């Protein structure tokens, strides 16, 4: 049984709590938030202790695994603190806002001999799993084009919930926050990115960062990619999707949370294709989807078996590097290679 503690009792914590309650190998032992009422409300519902100082919580409770669910701009500092306690760490996306913080987090956990996991739950969607299997089996042949589209609705009241939302120092815009999962999926499916050229704008809300962005990618394979992301869709969420096109096949996974196979078409058919197309669609209750539980189960298995998880620190760093390169391109007006040093990217600064 793994003892688990949560740091941060905000919006996403409810998803983590529900998943941990459903996983027999975990025991949620305590929660922490600097807002005492928020921590108390969460703890009282679970009949467990709460803390406003995570150092005290870690000393008292000695958890095996800590979920870091704090604002994105604090992930680096919190993980560096927690690593000294010798517990494994799961951090919500994005793992950090700067590559320097991400590298420090990875190094700290390596020194401590603990595991660092980055939440990328959409990799566990049934439809996405089928897409990845088809890619790994070579069914697409030469890859041509990969695209992701995030067309969601976030109004001003969403950003006004907390002072850190919509800021460069602590949050980032739609590309960092809402679309980071989809950017991860695009890289996971299409492979290493060579360069990116991007544009962003802020159209419908009063925030520092972008509510709309587009980027064109060149993959090292020679394939191209497109990222389209906005929280300025009105009046409600429209879609979160990925498409992969190759010389021998085309797949589109749509729905509002990358949850529904819209197209599954290959030149070389097999007898499972129709079943795959119809039996791997899910209707999730929200944009978070069903993947958190499967992701956390993978984390538990990785810790217990002492093996690598699907999304460890170095794997989680990949999409952060691309997001930083996107912002560097926006600021410079130039195509940016992925092996770069951020000079004008404002994320996390």
Secondary structure, DSSP 8 states (H G I E B T S, - for coil): -EEEEEE--STTHHHHHHHHHH-TTEEEEEEE-SSHHHHHHHHHHHT-EEES-HHHHHHHH--SEEEE-S-GGGHHHHHHHHHTTT-EEEE-SSS-SSHHHHHHHHHHHHHHT--EEE--GGGGSHHHHHHHHHHHTTTT-SEEEEEEEEE-B--HHHHTTSTTTT-TTTT--TTTTTTHHHHHHHHHHH--EEEEEEEEE--SS--SS-SEEEEEEEETTS-EEEEEEESB-SSS--EEEEEEEETTEEEEEETTTT-EEEEEEESS--TTHHHHHHHS----SSTT-SHHHHHHHHHHHHHHHT---SSBHHHHHHHHHHHHHHHHHHHHTS-EESS---SS--TT-
